[in-house]
Amino acid sequence: MHHSGLRDRGLLFLVLTITMFPQPDSAQSVWQKMKDAAKKASQQPGQQQPQSPGKKQPATDAPMSSAVNDSGPFRPPAGTKVEEAILAPVQEGARFEVSSRGIHVATVATEGSRAVVYYDGTEGPMFDQIIPQDGNHSVVFSPDSSRYAYCARSGNQYVVMVDGKELVRSSETQSGLVNESSCLLGFTSNSRHVFFFSLASVSNPSTVTFRRFVFDGKSDPPNNGDWDTREVAFSPDGDHYAYVWNDPRRQKPWLLVIDGKPAPYQAGAPVWTNDSKHLYTQRHVPSSNETELLFDGKPLARAFDFKIHKAPVGDMVVMAITGGSNFHPFSFLVVNGKKVPGSETVERGMIHDVFFSPDGKHYAAHCEDISSHHYLIVDGKRSQEYSSIDKVAFTPDSSTLVYMSFANSRSFIVVGQREFGSSIGSVLPPVISPVGNRVAGFLNINGRMNFLLDGKITPLDGRSGADLTFTPDGAHYAYLLNGSGLDLHLTIDGVVQQQSTLSNDILDSAHPQAPKYIVSPDSKHFAHFALGNTAAGVVRGVFLDGKFLPLGTDGANTKLVFSPDSNHIFWIHMYGDRPHRLFVDGKPLVDFFGASNQIGSIPNWWEFSDDGKLSFLAQDDTSLKRITITLSSETSLATMLGGKTVAKNQ
């Protein structure tokens, strides 16, 4: 999106959020303020950490405000816009599915005795049955979520519906039955094309079962083989396909089919190049045990086996080739058509996998010999041997290879050419920053937990560390530290936040393996659900930027999240059998019931749009609905923390 208009001579007045803290140095970052405050608090004797709700403790810090989770009547901040869209009626036994983007909802329900699909509130045609796709889903969404498709039964015919319109209707089925084998649906990667597989049988004179591949409604010839989408190779751009065709009656030779037409050569195992213009294939060499590799039908090489690995971008192709003899096979690497010297494995050795750097200019091949010695070949150079190698990855800037290894009863994190070992037990997988080449991890050395960061090891004043992460800009890091007690405390850039004590509130039930704290997209704010001491005792709350905001003791909290512009923070408070309440910046927005028995159990039920609006699924007694909220300029992280919202010339 271009913003050149903002630079014109005219002045545009925008409402911007500015956080104002009474600090002597206005340029001091939020990060530095949190660390300074934590260090100061750690130097004050007599600090007591909250233990559990209901046990009164001396207040260690004045609350920022009174508890905000009041279940009584409220008004959302002035200027807030709340819109509701009815997506489907609520019916017993109805099933709904949500797209990966945009919160488009397809609901499989009934109209009288007939089956019907509602899509974003629009009722589709009625059928005898909506055919399941894989046992769990009945509707397929395109990768960009702009399209949808499903298969239905009408009498003895199956009907393929795409974007609410009939694409194909056919009575060609297996043994006259319309079932899950009738039309297995999918979209290509660019969302432009829809395809499906059907399994059918004919008797003339003998019964023959075959499958048919249909692309954009156009049927390919009947094909003998298993009913499996993996046998079709789609090009990266989504516009082309290739597969091997076999005559169901076994009266014609097999063929390579490309975009619905027979290729002028016989070959299989198709693999498209990244530019979607060329095709690697393989074929057996008659009267031998060898395989021939072809490029657009032209022979390139012969060997026992070829495995092709393509870089995510660029033109690098690494081939793991098996050669030698039947009794003494070995594998070796070929990069862009040239054999890598010294890459041959010993007898019956193997090349497990190939990993590429994000820029597509470097590779690492994981190899193993017959004695179970593991090693990597990185850009043509062989690494040291280990008993095992795992978690191989390049840093985002493509400069450094990182992996885990084990040898001689010790575990290691290997960063580039350096080993960082643990004396006992195993190490946790290293964490790589989202940008740059920073690497961090935890190591157990002589029974003590240590922290690895950028090649330096520092002992930790705690029994264990967890949930290690970097900020999106890679400039800062954080983790949870378990001290002498059972409480977990947020640690930022190595400084324990004294007012941080994690509560048992679930941050996001949809992502239970995610860290128990959140970082804002602009890398300037941290938050987690917390316990804190107040004059009323220990209460639940939110720890935000070094401060504790009490939320009360009634009910539980979930779905703590920053807005994409990092100007707001949301959470949901649950009051048992009463409606949930959505908060923004400490102020109530809307009450709702979740669109399932457990909030957040439905994938993609919550989403921010590109223009900053929040949408999520909810339901009432009669309907499933999508609630969309446009936020007011009267609230922000700044107002929540005691700052102001002011107008500024842009």
Secondary structure, 3 states (H helix, E strand, C coil): CCCHHHHCCCCCEEEEEECCCCCCCCCCCHHHHHHHHHHHHHCCCCCCCCCCCCCCCCCCCCCCCCCCCCCCCCCCCCCCEEEEEEEEECCCCCEEEECCCCCCEEEEEEECCEEEEEECCEECCCECEEECCCCCCCEEECCCCCCEEEEEEECCEEEEEECCEEEEEECCCECCECCCCCCEEEECCCCCCEEEEEEEEEECCCEEEEEEEEECCEECCCECCCCCHHHCEECCCCCCEEEEECCCCCCCCCEEEECCEECCCCCEEEEECCCCCCEEEEEECCCCCCEEEEECCEEEEEECEEEEEECCCCCCEEEEEEEECCCCEEEEEEECCEECCCCCCCCCCEEEEEEECCCCCCEEEEEECCCCCEEEEECCEECCCECEEEEEEECCCCCCEEEEEEECCEEEEEECCEEEEECCCCCCCCEECCCCCCEEEEEEECCEEEEEECCEEEECCCCEEEEEEECCCCCCEEEEEECCCCCEEEEECCEECCCCCECCCCCCCCCCCCCCCEECCCCCCEEEEEEEEECCEEEEEEEECCEEEEEECCCEEEEEEECCCCCCEEEEEECCCCCEEEEECCEEEEEEEECCCCCCCCCCCEEECCCCCEEEEEECCCEEEEEEEECCCCCCHHHHCCCEEEEEEC
